[in-house]
């Protein structure tokens, strides 16, 4: 056999071995079989209900003190000062019709949230409330808050009270979306802030907004809505709802349509400040939540929880240890809309004192007209610690070689 023939024969043998080896690898069965659902269960942070510290049911009941026929909505977080609970909210002018931006004037509203002021109420038990009066009035002509102030949230820090809220300057910023006569929004709108030494005021509005929409091609180019606060590591987190300029609302904002985020009609971002009054700097990781519109935020352990009434993770509770990277911890809940939870500790830094969770708050309902209800749940730290302790027994069992029956593992959900 010639040298060339030998080389050719060896080459064929090697190639045959490679093919056999490759085929053998391809046909080799995996060590374990895992469905996509099983992988999600093992890799995600979600536990079965009986082992899940976030397992709860929201219950709703009527409250007293708001029976004059006026519409009120978007209550702030509830705080306790001395022996009284306080909340702030949007209150509409009575008997002012909503006619849409093309017909609105100084006494006719463009939208439901037009021509609003911010009022406040107090309660000794969270059920019977007394409206105390107007907290924040609209500003003078030319100011960023002249047309409407609405959807507030409260922050207590450094011995002072800070109210953040949406603000609209004038009817010139009321854009019609062409969907129906009263659809649209104030664009641009901003987040304003007022400061007081006591929860009763008097309140002093800051001269400039603390947050504005982003550039025309950004995810938050269109509006800045629904501020809510959280404190961690000596920093102040301001969460807000927004979306970009999208092709199905062509008459809202001038500028280019948003292509990168066209499949994301609503999301939530965060801006962070070293002082309660700002400046607030938007996170480079925005948006941090896929959805929004009536979300609720509260401190828990050394992080923060949020609810999402809308979006791909709607009807869920999500948790983030760093305030930026959230993951769902339970889904399928009937959650409050536009809720403000009672903040035990009045915004204590969670790195100093772990967030104690929530057990009740106030939210609004839409029908037959905007009105307040009280919600109750069990998302307290005390309950969470108990569930974790019980769940640890199960994990300890999974990690040892014993197979003995242990009645203490029979954990019943409550």
Secondary structure, 3 states (H helix, E strand, C coil): CCHHHHHHHHHHHHHHHHHHHHHHHHHCCCCCCCCHHHHHHHHCCCCCHHHCCCCCCCEEEECECCCCCCCEECCCCEEEECCEEEEEEEEECCCCCECCCCCCCCCCECCCCCCEEEEEEEECCCCEEEEEEEEECCCCCCCCCCCEEEEEEEEEECCEEEEEEEEECCHHHEEECCCCCCCEEECCCEEEEEEECCCCCCCEECCCCCEECCCCCCCCCCCCEEEEEEEECCEEEEEEEECCCCCCCCCCCCCCCCCCCCCCCCEEEEEEECCCCCCCEECCCCCCECCCCCCEEEEEECEEEEEECCCCCCCEEEEECCCCCCEEEEECCCCCCCCEEECCCCCCCCCCCCEEEEEEEEEEECCCCCEEEEEEEEEEHHHHHHHHHHHHHHHHHHCCCCCCCCHHHCCCCC
